[in-house]
Amino acid sequence: MSRALPRLRRSLVLAAGAALVAPLAVTVPPAAAAAAPVPGRFTVTALTFTVEAGGRSCAVDADLYRPAGVDAGNRAPAVLATNGFGGSKSDGSTDAIGKAFAERGYVALVYSGLGFGASGCLISLDDPRIDGTAASRLIDFLGGTRAADDGTKADFVTTDGHGDPRVGMIGGSYGGAVQMATAAVDHRVDALVPVITWHDLAYSLDPNNASRTVPGAFKWQWSNGFYLMGEGQPLLVPNLDPSRINKLGCLHFVTRACDTVRLLNSGRYPAGRTQAMLDFARSVSPVSYLDKVKAPTLLIQGQADSLFTLNEAQASYEQLKARGTETKMIWQSWGHSGGLTDPASGELNLGEGNLETSYAGRRILAWFDRYLHGKAGTDTGPDFAYYRDWQTGYGTAATVPLLSRTLYLSGDGKLVDNRAKVARGAREYRNRLVPTSHSEFSLAGLIGLPDPEPYDTKGTYLGWTSEPLKDPVDVVGAPRATLRVISPTTERVQHSGDAADKLVLFAKVYDVAPDGTQTLVNRLVAPVRVPDVTRAFTVDLPGIVHRFETGHRLRFVIAASDSAYFGNRGIKPVTVTSDPKDTGVLRLPVVGGKAG
């Protein structure tokens, strides 16, 4: 992980002797106002709002940032923001959003999400019926139809009608998904900027890159880190508010969230309980409610992110676009797993104050100019943009590049560009009872521990390597592989009624330098629980933005295990055969160069 990460990803939370992930707030810039920023020209008032959420009555702790000169006769649009997982309204990142927006002439209401900081209620994973409804009550306040608990009213926010404030939302990770949850239940929201957040928690925490109906491979490091942080909130932030305590087999989460984590940690997937788990995870995810979101949305996702990959943002982007919602997308460098935040890189870092000099910062300024200030002529930029480290400036396109290069898996271990070059052959690997491949220690950069370079143990993986490239190959998007494997051991047990008996494998793409050094791009892998080993299956790998330089080689690998995920139950040998008429295929979304 980069040593220049924002403050939010340098902060640590430790509970019950376990190292936990840092608060997942994100430093993002404010929208532009007509006047230039005037540091310090605002007041901050602490407010409390009593809301009904999830069958409980609880207090929401908030801070109101009011720019100097803004009053009933000189109104200003508003920005609503909340923290990332484990943070609060004053965690050093969330409050920075409030300050930055107020300096630029916006009314900002920044609050601690339900179950965090001094806010009551249980952690409900940004459920639109709970977290979205609570945020809607704060929009009532900004619209002037509801007072804070102390009687404070907001009669100084620009409105589009009675009780309808001009309001946008911005924030990252947990503070990103809540924006879409809120917009799904309250169409008064005028603009969204979700940053490094999820589309489908079932995929985020238990990904299967070959199926959305079969459970995947449990992402145990990230998931258990969040679980321990959430359950530890009453200890980490002492609070006697009874609305924060769940007595139904769970301390601080809603019961079904705890049930989900326990099932995943069990390593078992019995049919009925597994479907209930998938249904719950998706019910609190944008995948289940994006069709109700009408607010213009600027999605920003990080390339260095093994928690919420680029695929998640692309899925939200495509779903919103299909419904006709104004949507654009940026793939920046940094995410939960690291990346560049040095202002010299041109990447966004609010802590360094580079709003006008970073690409994403300028795009956000324009987005709020257009949809909060109503400047119809504002250029909000291309539909799709991506950070690239091999060339100055962002690349742009009308949409995510299509799969345009095809490579074939040859029986001699080569990755070839023509089916006629495929050699007949069969190769085998087998898993062991412990992980034998490593992509990352998901929390290493957060708790200061070293993370070994990615590796695969001989005999437990298969690889296919291209010839040295004659030209650079620029891959932008998610590679896709079509595979067929033979595993008689799996075939005998895969229909047992417990999906844990199905075969698990991990697909990935390495960049191999001329000296043999190989790089796993952003340490990303594609976990797969094969639906049926008697049939071919397709794997969507994590999206990347990467240049494979001239003289380098591409290496496609399928491995039996990965240390960051739960793997196979029992030993399951796997054979992969190749024939010119029937072999595995790897397709790449290439925007330049030649693949082979």
Secondary structure as UniProt FT lines:
FT   TURN            3..4
FT   HELIX           7..9
FT   STRAND          13..15
FT   TURN            16..17
FT   STRAND          18..20
FT   TURN            39..40
FT   STRAND          42..53
FT   TURN            54..55
FT   STRAND          56..67
FT   TURN            68..69
FT   TURN            72..73
FT   STRAND          78..82
FT   TURN            85..86
FT   TURN            89..90
FT   HELIX           94..103
FT   TURN            104..105
FT   STRAND          107..111
FT   TURN            114..115
FT   TURN            117..118
FT   TURN            125..126
FT   HELIX           128..132
FT   HELIX           133..142
FT   TURN            143..144
FT   TURN            149..150
FT   TURN            162..163
FT   STRAND          167..172
FT   HELIX           174..185
FT   TURN            187..188
FT   STRAND          189..195
FT   HELIX           201..205
FT   TURN            209..210
FT   HELIX           220..231
FT   HELIX           233..236
FT   HELIX           242..244
FT   HELIX           255..266
FT   HELIX           271..283
FT   HELIX           286..288
FT   HELIX           290..292
FT   STRAND          297..304
FT   HELIX           310..322
FT   TURN            323..324
FT   STRAND          327..335
FT   TURN            336..337
FT   HELIX           343..345
FT   HELIX           350..352
FT   TURN            355..357
FT   HELIX           359..371
FT   TURN            376..377
FT   STRAND          384..386
FT   TURN            389..390
FT   STRAND          395..397
FT   STRAND          405..409
FT   TURN            411..412
FT   STRAND          414..416
FT   HELIX           419..421
FT   STRAND          425..429
FT   STRAND          437..438
FT   TURN            442..443
FT   HELIX           444..447
FT   STRAND          455..456
FT   TURN            458..459
FT   STRAND          461..465
FT   STRAND          473..477
FT   STRAND          480..483
FT   HELIX           488..493
FT   TURN            494..495
FT   HELIX           499..501
FT   STRAND          504..512
FT   TURN            514..515
FT   STRAND          518..520
FT   HELIX           521..523
FT   STRAND          526..529
FT   TURN            533..534
FT   STRAND          537..540
FT   STRAND          544..548
FT   TURN            550..551
FT   STRAND          553..559
FT   TURN            563..564
FT   STRAND          574..579
FT   TURN            580..581
FT   STRAND          585..588
FT   STRAND          590..592
//
